[in-house]
Amino acid sequence: TLRRYAEILEGTPAPSSTDVSPARGLTDLALRRGREHRRMYVWTAAALCVAAGVVTMMGIGLRRQAEHALTQASQWDAAWRARVTTTLPDMILQRPGVSPLTLLRSELENRERRTRRPEKAEPAMPILSELETLSFVIGNPEYTLESIELDTKGINRLRVVTADVRAAEDLLEALRGISGSHIGAWRDQFTPKPDKDGTQRVLASFNGSWVRPAEGGTP
């Protein structure tokens, strides 16, 4: 009897996994979406709609700004073209090998040259009055004038023959201290110079530069 009962149990098929159990039914009820879930979905959809509206408004604003910028650019382009057509009509014309930028640079350079202030010329130094002033010193009968060069923009040179070195030094001091002279910074160079009769004399060479008004002189 036990053997037959065991054979019957072995021949009975196992319960299918698809069979519904009471416990599984309770689990399905617990997982069913309720009112809170539906409310969450509603708020999420509303937030997405608001975000879409904000993005749309931003796009409309950017488009209006772009249109306004294009309008201003067109107005500015028309304004400068009208001004250029009046003042520089050659820049509007299309020429092969010549760019408007090249024409503009050339015109700017020409106008700069026309409006540039002339360079301030240095005042001419009073050569005649300086000769008269120096004559009071080199007119001494003890001196023999060999040459004198006065240049209004260069170095002034004076060559005088004196009896000896002491006389040449006295002449240098007289040149440096003469009143009314516009030549300063005299530099000296003494070299022996014998006369035809063999008398030893001194050739005194002096170089001096003009004292400009900016340096304190008054020409």
C-alpha positions as CSV (number, residue, x, y, z in Angstrom):
1,T,0.0,0.0,0.0
2,L,2.8,2.4,0.9
3,R,4.5,1.6,-2.4
4,R,1.4,2.4,-4.4
5,Y,0.9,5.7,-2.6
6,A,4.5,6.7,-3.3
7,E,4.1,5.8,-6.9
8,I,1.0,8.0,-7.1
9,L,2.8,10.9,-5.5
10,E,5.7,10.5,-7.9
11,G,3.3,10.5,-10.9
12,T,1.5,13.7,-9.7
13,P,2.9,16.8,-11.7
14,A,4.4,19.6,-9.7
15,P,2.3,22.8,-9.3
16,S,3.0,25.3,-12.2
17,S,4.8,28.6,-11.5
18,T,2.0,30.4,-13.1
19,D,-0.5,29.4,-10.5
20,V,-1.8,32.3,-8.5
21,S,-1.1,32.2,-4.8
22,P,-2.8,34.4,-2.2
23,A,0.5,35.9,-1.2
24,R,1.3,37.0,-4.8
25,G,-2.1,38.6,-5.1
26,L,-1.3,40.8,-2.1
27,T,2.0,41.8,-3.6
28,D,0.4,42.9,-6.8
29,L,-2.1,45.0,-4.9
30,A,0.8,46.7,-3.0
31,L,2.6,47.6,-6.2
32,R,-0.4,49.1,-7.9
33,R,0.0,52.9,-8.6
34,G,-2.2,55.0,-6.4
35,R,-3.3,58.6,-6.0
36,E,0.2,59.9,-4.9
37,H,1.8,58.5,-8.0
38,R,-0.7,60.1,-10.3
39,R,-0.2,63.5,-8.5
40,M,3.5,63.2,-9.0
41,Y,3.0,62.6,-12.7
42,V,0.8,65.6,-13.0
43,W,3.3,67.9,-11.3
44,T,6.1,66.5,-13.5
45,A,4.2,67.2,-16.6
46,A,3.4,70.7,-15.4
47,A,7.0,71.5,-14.7
48,L,8.0,70.3,-18.2
49,C,5.4,72.5,-19.7
50,V,6.7,75.5,-17.8
51,A,10.3,74.8,-18.8
52,A,9.2,74.5,-22.4
53,G,7.4,77.8,-22.2
54,V,10.5,79.5,-20.7
55,V,12.8,78.1,-23.4
56,T,10.3,79.3,-26.1
57,M,10.2,82.8,-24.6
58,M,14.0,82.9,-24.5
59,G,14.2,81.8,-28.1
60,I,11.8,84.5,-29.1
61,G,13.8,87.2,-27.2
62,L,17.0,86.1,-28.8
63,R,15.5,86.2,-32.2
64,R,14.2,89.7,-31.6
65,Q,17.7,90.8,-30.4
66,A,19.3,89.3,-33.5
67,E,16.8,91.1,-35.8
68,H,17.5,94.4,-34.0
69,A,21.2,93.9,-34.3
70,L,20.9,93.2,-38.0
71,T,18.8,96.3,-38.4
72,Q,21.4,98.5,-36.7
73,A,24.2,96.9,-38.7
74,S,22.3,97.7,-41.9
75,Q,21.7,101.3,-40.9
76,W,25.4,101.7,-39.9
77,D,26.5,100.2,-43.2
78,A,24.2,102.5,-45.2
79,A,25.4,105.5,-43.1
80,W,29.1,105.0,-43.7
81,R,28.6,104.2,-47.3
82,A,26.8,107.5,-47.8
83,R,29.6,109.3,-46.0
84,V,32.3,107.6,-48.0
85,T,30.5,108.2,-51.2
86,T,30.5,111.9,-50.4
87,T,34.1,112.2,-49.2
88,L,35.9,109.3,-51.0
89,P,33.9,108.1,-53.9
90,D,36.8,106.1,-55.3
91,M,36.5,103.7,-52.4
92,I,33.1,102.5,-53.5
93,L,34.2,101.8,-57.0
94,Q,35.4,98.2,-57.7
95,R,38.8,98.2,-59.3
96,P,40.8,95.1,-60.1
97,G,43.9,94.8,-58.0
98,V,43.0,97.8,-55.7
99,S,41.3,97.2,-52.4
100,P,39.3,99.8,-50.5
101,L,41.7,99.4,-47.5
102,T,44.7,100.4,-49.7
103,L,42.8,103.5,-50.9
104,L,41.8,104.4,-47.3
105,R,45.4,104.1,-46.0
106,S,46.6,106.3,-48.9
107,E,44.0,108.9,-48.2
108,L,44.8,108.9,-44.5
109,E,48.5,109.4,-45.2
110,N,47.8,112.3,-47.5
111,R,45.5,114.0,-45.0
112,E,48.1,113.5,-42.2
113,R,50.7,115.2,-44.4
114,R,48.4,118.1,-45.1
115,T,47.4,118.6,-41.5
116,R,50.9,118.0,-40.0
117,R,52.4,121.0,-38.4
118,P,55.6,122.2,-39.9
119,E,58.7,121.3,-37.9
120,K,59.9,124.2,-35.8
121,A,63.0,125.6,-37.4
122,E,65.9,126.6,-35.3
123,P,66.4,130.4,-35.2
124,A,69.4,131.7,-37.1
125,M,72.2,132.7,-34.9
126,P,73.5,136.3,-35.0
127,I,76.7,135.9,-37.0
128,L,77.3,139.6,-37.8
129,S,76.8,140.7,-34.2
130,E,79.0,137.9,-33.0
131,L,81.8,139.0,-35.4
132,E,81.5,142.5,-34.0
133,T,81.7,141.1,-30.4
134,L,84.8,138.9,-31.2
135,S,86.6,141.8,-32.9
136,F,86.9,143.5,-29.5
137,V,89.1,140.6,-28.4
138,I,91.0,139.5,-31.5
139,G,91.5,143.1,-32.6
140,N,94.4,143.3,-30.1
141,P,97.6,144.2,-32.1
142,E,99.4,141.4,-30.2
143,Y,97.3,138.8,-32.0
144,T,97.4,137.9,-35.7
145,L,94.1,136.5,-37.0
146,E,94.6,133.7,-39.5
147,S,91.1,132.5,-40.0
148,I,87.6,132.7,-38.5
149,E,84.6,130.5,-39.4
150,L,81.1,131.1,-37.9
151,D,78.4,128.6,-38.8
152,T,74.9,129.2,-37.7
153,K,74.3,125.4,-37.3
154,G,77.7,124.1,-36.7
155,I,81.0,124.6,-34.9
156,N,82.7,128.0,-34.9
157,R,86.4,128.0,-35.4
158,L,89.0,130.7,-34.7
159,R,92.7,130.5,-35.4
160,V,95.0,133.2,-34.0
161,V,98.8,133.5,-33.8
162,T,100.1,134.7,-30.4
163,A,103.5,135.5,-29.1
164,D,103.6,132.6,-26.6
165,V,101.4,130.1,-24.8
166,R,100.7,132.6,-22.0
167,A,99.2,135.0,-24.5
168,A,97.1,132.2,-26.1
169,E,95.8,131.3,-22.6
170,D,94.9,134.9,-22.0
171,L,93.0,135.0,-25.3
172,L,91.1,131.9,-24.3
173,E,90.0,133.5,-21.0
174,A,89.0,136.6,-22.8
175,L,86.8,134.6,-25.3
176,R,85.1,132.8,-22.4
177,G,84.4,135.9,-20.5
178,I,83.5,138.3,-23.2
179,S,80.1,140.1,-22.7
180,G,77.4,139.8,-25.3
181,S,78.8,136.7,-27.0
182,H,76.6,133.8,-28.0
183,I,79.4,131.3,-28.4
184,G,80.3,129.1,-25.4
185,A,82.3,126.1,-24.5
186,W,85.5,127.3,-26.2
187,R,88.1,124.5,-26.6
188,D,91.7,125.3,-27.3
189,Q,94.6,123.7,-29.1
190,F,98.1,125.2,-29.1
191,T,100.8,124.3,-31.6
192,P,104.2,126.0,-32.3
193,K,104.4,128.2,-35.3
194,P,107.8,129.8,-36.2
195,D,107.8,133.1,-38.1
196,K,109.8,133.7,-41.3
197,D,112.6,135.3,-39.3
198,G,112.8,132.3,-37.0
199,T,110.9,133.7,-34.1
200,Q,109.0,131.0,-32.2
201,R,105.3,131.8,-31.9
202,V,102.1,129.9,-31.0
203,L,99.1,129.0,-33.3
204,A,96.1,129.0,-31.0
205,S,93.0,127.1,-32.5
206,F,89.7,127.6,-30.7
207,N,86.4,125.7,-31.4
208,G,83.2,126.9,-29.8
209,S,79.5,126.1,-30.1
210,W,76.5,128.4,-30.1
211,V,74.5,128.8,-26.9
212,R,70.9,128.2,-28.0
213,P,68.0,130.0,-26.4
214,A,66.9,126.8,-24.7
215,E,70.3,126.6,-23.0
216,G,70.0,130.1,-21.5
217,G,71.4,132.3,-24.3
218,T,69.6,135.1,-26.1
219,P,70.5,135.4,-29.8
